[in-house]
Amino acid sequence: MGELYAINNKCPHLGLPLQGKTPLLSATCTKNGGVVCSVHGSEFDLKTGANVGEWCPKVPTLPVIGKPMAGEPKPAEVYPVSVDENSGEIVLEL
């Protein structure tokens, strides 16, 4: 999209990595500027971290251990990013 974004590598649902060790366990980016957790299926806006759409759609609807345990939607942690005009370095503000 021609812009830089920085998002915490932890899914806010259970703290699992968004970028895993294999493609199967790695998040995917959407065309509308989001990132989707491969484990739970939750999508997060890269600019704001807000949950987009259904919270944890891959979690089955089971009593006690399923959707009830998914909890309320939480935003992903995002960080401001800029490019230094002089050096071209990417600056990440933590």
Number of C-alpha atoms within 10 A of each C-alpha: 6 3 8 13 14 16 20 15 17 15 25 20 19 10 11 16 18 21 18 14 9 7 10 11 15 16 22 17 15 13 8 9 14 20 23 20 26 21 19 18 18 25 28 28 20 22 17 16 21 17 21 15 12 11 20 21 15 15 17 13 13 10 9 9 11 14 17 13 13 18 11 10 16 15 16 22 18 20 15 14 16 14 12 10 8 6 7 9 10 12 11 13 10 8
